[in-house]
Amino acid sequence: MAKDFNSQYVVDGYDVHIRKLIPGYEVVHQQIQALLKTYVSEHAHVLIVGCGTGYELGYLLQLFPSWTFTATDLSATMLDKAKQYIQPLDALHRVEFALADVDQLKTDPIYDAALSILVTHFVPYAHKPDFLKAIYSRLKQQGVFIGFDLTEMNTDKERETLKNVCEGNGLNTVQSAAMLSRLADDFYPLLEQETFAQLSLAGFASVQRFTQILSYQGFMALKI
């Protein structure tokens, strides 16, 4: 059964659960911070696709006080959680929240960077090209796209390894079995070369993998 991201129960437990599911979760975000600091200007407007509970948005608001953000999600429950999360930061005036998909946003190329972290692997295969093109078209020239997602696993050993690391992070055996069974329901992963091809077809240049942790990979690309 696919996970219901509109469920208050799922949303409330997301930040704890995701750290058990994703090896090196904090390290990945440290790398994203470093890339943004390197490639994005001091005064930037950043698009966060699938902002979830607001963790990513929250640390970026604190690290880059001159930046503004557009944060989207398809779950109203997630957006409400994100607003609550950043409320103590006194930064709501720097964020535009949108209960919308990327292709529902204004078409002007206004963003200096776009992040899709643990989101693109949920986009069905047939919709991925339009999803990535929608992000590309809304980026300014020299804009940077950063994605981090589950990639295709070809063997039972790969799946068993992921199960073992998640159990080492705190999942019990029932939860890890449920995680593996949801792969077929929730995810539409690509092989690494397919990700490169999809990003190139969307118009991006300088596509590169910036990190890999087991079957999770991070990619960066530029609009040139």
C-alpha positions in Angstrom: 0.0 0.0 0.0 1.3 3.4 -0.9 2.1 5.8 2.0 -0.5 8.5 2.6 1.2 11.8 3.0 -2.1 13.5 3.8 -2.3 11.4 6.9 -1.6 13.5 10.1 -0.1 10.4 11.7 2.3 9.8 8.8 3.3 13.5 8.6 3.8 13.8 12.4 6.2 10.9 12.4 7.9 11.7 9.1 11.1 13.5 10.4 12.0 10.6 12.8 11.1 7.9 10.3 12.9 9.3 7.3 16.2 9.3 9.2 15.8 5.5 9.6 14.9 5.0 6.0 17.7 7.1 4.3 21.3 6.2 5.0 23.3 9.4 5.7 20.3 11.7 5.7 22.1 14.5 7.5 25.2 14.2 5.4 23.2 14.5 2.2 21.7 17.8 3.5 25.2 19.0 4.4 26.3 18.4 0.8 23.3 20.3 -0.5 24.0 23.3 1.7 27.6 23.3 0.4 26.5 23.1 -3.2 24.0 25.9 -2.8 26.6 28.1 -1.1 29.0 27.5 -4.0 26.7 27.9 -6.9 23.9 30.4 -5.8 24.2 34.1 -5.3 23.9 36.0 -2.1 20.3 37.2 -2.9 18.5 34.3 -4.4 15.0 32.9 -4.9 14.9 29.2 -4.4 12.2 26.7 -5.4 11.7 23.7 -3.1 9.7 21.0 -4.8 8.0 18.8 -2.2 8.9 20.8 0.9 7.5 18.1 3.2 7.5 19.0 6.9 9.8 22.0 6.4 13.1 20.6 7.7 15.0 21.5 4.5 13.3 24.9 4.3 14.0 25.6 7.9 17.8 25.1 7.8 18.1 27.0 4.5 16.2 30.0 6.0 18.7 30.1 8.8 21.8 29.6 6.7 20.9 32.1 4.0 19.0 35.0 5.6 18.9 37.1 2.4 17.2 34.3 0.3 13.5 34.0 -0.4 11.7 30.7 -1.2 8.8 29.1 -2.9 7.9 25.9 -1.2 5.5 23.5 -2.9 3.8 20.3 -1.8 0.9 18.2 -3.0 -0.2 17.5 0.6 -2.0 20.2 2.6 -1.1 18.4 5.8 2.6 18.6 4.9 2.4 22.3 4.0 0.7 23.0 7.4 3.4 21.1 9.2 6.1 23.1 7.3 4.5 26.4 8.3 4.4 25.3 11.9 8.0 24.1 11.7 9.4 27.5 10.5 7.0 29.6 12.6 9.6 30.1 15.4 12.2 31.3 12.9 10.2 34.5 12.2 10.7 34.0 8.5 7.2 33.3 7.1 7.5 36.6 5.1 10.4 35.1 3.1 8.4 32.0 2.0 5.6 31.6 -0.5 3.8 28.3 0.0 2.0 26.6 -2.8 -0.3 23.6 -2.7 0.5 22.7 -6.3 2.7 20.8 -8.7 5.5 22.5 -10.4 3.6 22.9 -13.7 0.9 24.9 -11.8 3.4 27.6 -10.8 3.9 30.8 -12.8 6.0 30.1 -15.9 8.4 33.0 -15.4 12.0 32.0 -15.0 12.5 33.5 -11.5 14.3 30.9 -9.5 18.1 30.8 -9.0 18.0 27.2 -7.7 15.5 24.4 -7.5 15.6 21.4 -5.1 13.8 18.1 -5.5 15.0 16.0 -2.5 13.4 12.6 -2.2 10.6 13.7 -4.6 11.4 12.8 -8.2 11.4 9.1 -7.5 7.6 9.5 -6.7 6.9 11.0 -10.1 5.5 8.3 -12.5 7.8 7.4 -15.4 5.5 8.9 -18.0 5.4 12.2 -16.1 9.1 12.6 -15.3 10.0 14.4 -18.6 7.3 17.1 -18.1 8.2 17.4 -14.4 11.8 18.1 -15.1 11.1 20.4 -18.0 8.7 22.4 -15.7 11.5 22.9 -13.2 14.0 23.8 -16.0 11.7 26.4 -17.6 11.2 28.2 -14.2 14.9 28.5 -13.5 17.0 31.6 -14.5 20.0 31.2 -16.7 22.8 29.7 -14.7 20.2 28.3 -12.3 21.1 25.1 -10.5 18.9 22.0 -10.0 19.7 19.6 -7.2 18.0 16.2 -6.8 18.4 13.3 -4.5 16.4 10.1 -5.0 16.3 6.3 -4.8 17.7 4.8 -8.0 16.7 1.4 -9.5 17.9 -1.7 -7.6 18.6 -4.7 -9.9 19.3 -7.5 -7.4 17.9 -8.9 -4.2 21.2 -8.3 -2.6 20.9 -4.6 -3.1 17.4 -4.7 -1.6 18.7 -6.8 1.3 21.5 -4.3 1.9 19.1 -1.4 2.1 16.9 -3.4 4.5 19.9 -4.1 6.7 21.1 -0.5 6.9 17.6 0.7 7.7 17.3 -1.8 10.5 20.7 -0.6 11.7 19.2 2.9 11.8 16.3 1.8 13.9 13.6 0.2 11.8 12.2 -3.0 13.2 11.8 -6.1 10.9 8.1 -5.4 10.3 8.8 -1.9 9.2 11.7 -2.9 7.0 9.6 -5.5 5.3 6.9 -2.9 4.7 9.4 -0.6 3.3 10.5 -3.1 0.7 6.9 -4.0 -0.2 6.2 -0.3 -0.8 8.9 0.1 -3.3 6.6 -1.3 -6.0 3.7 1.0 -4.9 5.4 4.3 -4.1 8.5 4.5 -6.3 9.4 5.0 -9.9 13.2 4.9 -9.8 15.6 5.4 -12.7 19.0 4.0 -13.4 21.8 6.5 -13.1 22.2 6.7 -16.9 18.5 7.2 -17.3 18.6 10.1 -14.8 21.4 11.7 -16.8 19.4 11.3 -20.0 16.2 12.7 -18.5 17.9 15.8 -17.2 19.7 16.4 -20.5 16.5 16.0 -22.4 14.8 18.5 -20.1 17.5 21.0 -21.2 20.0 20.8 -18.4 23.8 20.9 -18.9 26.8 19.9 -16.7 24.8 17.0 -15.2 26.8 15.2 -12.6 26.3 12.9 -9.6 27.5 14.6 -6.4 26.8 11.8 -4.0 25.8 8.2 -3.6 24.8 6.2 -0.5 23.8 2.7 -1.5 21.0 3.0 -4.0 20.3 6.6 -3.3 22.0 9.1 -5.5 22.3 12.9 -5.7 22.5 14.8 -9.0 23.2 18.4 -9.9 22.6 20.1 -13.2 22.8 23.7 -14.6 20.6 25.7 -16.9 23.1 27.3 -19.3 
